[in-house]
Amino acid sequence: MYTYPYDINSYIRSLHYYIEQQNQRIAQLEETLQLIQGELKEIKNKPTTHIEKIEYKFDQLKVETLEGTLNIGLNPMNGEQIEDFAVSQSKMNIPDVRHTHKDLIGEIENEIDEYLSNDCSIYIQSKLNQQGTSIPDEHVQFVVEDIRKQINERIIFYLEQKQAELQDPTRIHEVYSAIVDRIKIDIQNSITAYLNNLPDNLKEGQDT
């Protein structure tokens, strides 16, 4: 008669114990799954907040005087806000472009400064001619200088958006050209919006 090389009873007891352990584990998993399903059901049943469409009436904005700062629209955010982007940037340990790309910032500023000094007033005059109106020369210069004050933060804003490209030295000139072109477009768009909403009493020849 064949004799088993091990104790069959011991093997059966071990197998029974193992099955019992697996049954307990399955029961625990089923209990956990029920808890998760219950929590998901509660979340789905909670009321949610729905925000309707928000509309801003920018066309109602009017400039009444030439005192202070115009902020004619080149930079809709102030220097502390550009945007919470700066806060998230610091949390991600992204280098501050103000320190890492000083030379590039300076080059862009010089290019835009030259545009403001030589071409911006010409652009303003061309838009006024299209409208068949005019404003005093000092008003034109006031607009140009107000834009000039906003350029630095606008450069920083665009550089922050191009962190990936800035990591590649071969793309620096590409970044430079793209930002210069973008800021010139911003300047032209803001001037157009400003002149379109300019009150009659600020136009040359009108009663103040």
Secondary structure, DSSP 8 states (H G I E B T S, - for coil): ----SS-HHHHHHHHHHHHHHHHHHHHHHHHHHHHHHHHHHHHHHS-----------GGG-----SSS----SS-SS-TTTS-THHHHHHHTT---HHHHTHHHHHHHHHHHHHHIIIIIHHHHHHHHHHHT----HHHHHHHHHHHHHHHHHHHHHHHHHTHHHHTSGGGHHHHHHHHHHHHHHHHHHHHHHHHHT--GGGSTTS--
